[in-house]
Amino acid sequence: MSSKAKQVMFSKATEAGIRKLKYDIFGTLPQLNAKTGFKALKKMHKGVYASRYYAEPIEKSARLATPGYKSAQELRRVEKLEQLRRRGKGPPKKGSGKRAKNK
């Protein structure tokens, strides 16, 4: 047996179909040896683009629109503090900490 692999010849249409399937399955692009601009697209955004990446939080406008508004994070914090106080593990009242008791 020879060490050379047999090369299979396909028609141009079949080769084009195989190439298209390969691109669809593996997500590769043909090598055109031309500038595509992908390097510029990969760069980190600057200025306006970077500031628009994260959505504006609604807390400010919600507090103005509805008095007494509390975010989910604030509600969790208050609930946790209440649980800790019930167990006697919460923060001391202002002016009644360890240092105030020494004086």
RAZITA-V558097 format. One record per pair of residues at least 6 apart in sequence whose ideal C-beta (glycine too) atoms are under 8 Angstrom apart, sorted by sequence separation. I is the first residue (numbers start at 1). J is the second residue. If there is no record, write none. Layout:
# RAZITA-V558097
i=[I I]
j=[J J]
This chain:
# RAZITA-V558097
i=[22 23 44 63 84 23 62 10 45 70 62 81 59 81 19 59]
j=[28 29 50 69 90 30 69 18 53 78 71 90 69 91 30 71]
